[in-house]
Amino acid sequence: MIDLEEIRIVLVAPSHPGNIGAAARAMKTMGLSRLYLVSPESYPHAEATARASGADDVLARALVCQDLDEALRGVTLVLGTSARARSLEWPTIPPRQAAERINAESGGEAAIVFGRERSGLTNSELERCHYRVHIPANPEYSSLNLAAAVQLLCYELALAAEAGPVDDPTPAISEEDPREAYAEQIEVERFYVHLEAALAEIEFLDRENPRQLMRRLKRLFNRTRLLRTEVNLLRGILTAAQRQAKLARGG
Amino acid sequence: MIDLEEIRIVLVAPSHPGNIGAAARAMKTMGLSRLYLVSPESYPHAEATARASGADDVLARALVCQDLDEALRGVTLVLGTSARARSLEWPTIPPRQAAERINAESGGEAAIVFGRERSGLTNSELERCHYRVHIPANPEYSSLNLAAAVQLLCYELALAAEAGPVDDPTPAISEEDPREAYAEQIEVERFYVHLEAALAEIEFLDRENPRQLMRRLKRLFNRTRLLRTEVNLLRGILTAAQRQAKLARGG
């Protein structure tokens, strides 16, 4: 079970400073406080402070990051909210189940990522997420305000925390043995970079049209939630394959 | 089960027009559309339209009312949101249970009433409600934005509607027999006026300090949810008692 205080709310490139303030307020009403802002268009801003309305301590502690990876440093469970349908569907859960999933987390840190007001998350950003969170909404008008979406997720998190810990649906992992910990998101991201390079080198991946392949692989690995030991093992395999490719090219 | 389209969202004296627009948007994302505005400070207003952001059809259909009774005309189930603790506690349920309660409603119309941004609902307004809805929140900062509260309630209503009808916890009432219908709120309100007058006439009620007594009685009757036939019966009793009091005074 994760302390509400430890859950990160990550806003990717919010364009309206008022939404940042309203999101801070929504978080605080539900007991959350760790706000991460990835490349906000206008921040700090008087409108953000005005709309925070008493939650200015959350704003004051907010961290501004250059990119999503920076905001996810140290995080082991990433959930991304998204209203858009995708060509390749990501494992998708509703807010209640997302909160239960975070509540079941036995260690590490969790983040919920919210996309841009107009365009949401890019595919590349969504690929950093273990789950896509979809808020059920009116099919003819599903455009929730950013802060309203933050409010709903934080509300479900607070209810789940109140209900207490539930069984972790993923295999039990010893908290005592650091080698058995989930990999941090940045480690998985480095693995993906390594994987893509290796696949190109062994001429399995066509760099001209690489995307769908990597997305399918990321979806697979994200669903399993890799342990740190597993990431190291997989990267060892990649290095071995790269060595063979280099030898094959006469390197 | 009540159609989402039939559930009224009633905002009592909202002071910020932006909140009205944001509430309309929150409603529409969850499939609700019937907005009632009781004495809004500034409406219509450009800020309301701007924040509605595509939900302007909900705004266009919104009804502006002089007082809460007007907004509740025809309603048989009233729920009032309130963060404030009261000297006399009202039956209080969380949003999820409120949505289930409305979902279990077999006929008639339902309204969820939201109070002023700063001061909420008055005691007199809360006394028109069968239940008080309390959103569980951070005890140190429970100040949800008005539109955020509307979003949470509409979200729970949409989930409950999606889950389908549940058993009505109140006694079954024949929908065919109009005499067995729940009383409308305005009929109950007239009964309360009658009750208070009668209690004063029979010298049970001290007009100098009447409030706690009437509130206790209203709490009792609201909890039972009166049928129309029962209201008529009770008023008949009151009239009989008043006649006795008048005779006693030598009338």
Interface residues (C-beta under 8 A of the other chain):
Chain A: A22 R25 A26 K28 T29 M30 G31 S53 G54 A55 R96 I135 P136 A137 N138 Y141 S142 S143 L144 N145 A147 A148 Q151 L152 Y155 A158 L159 E162
Chain B: A22 R25 A26 K28 T29 M30 G31 S53 G54 A55 R96 I135 P136 A137 N138 Y141 S142 S143 L144 N145 A147 A148 Q151 L152 Y155 A158 L159 E162
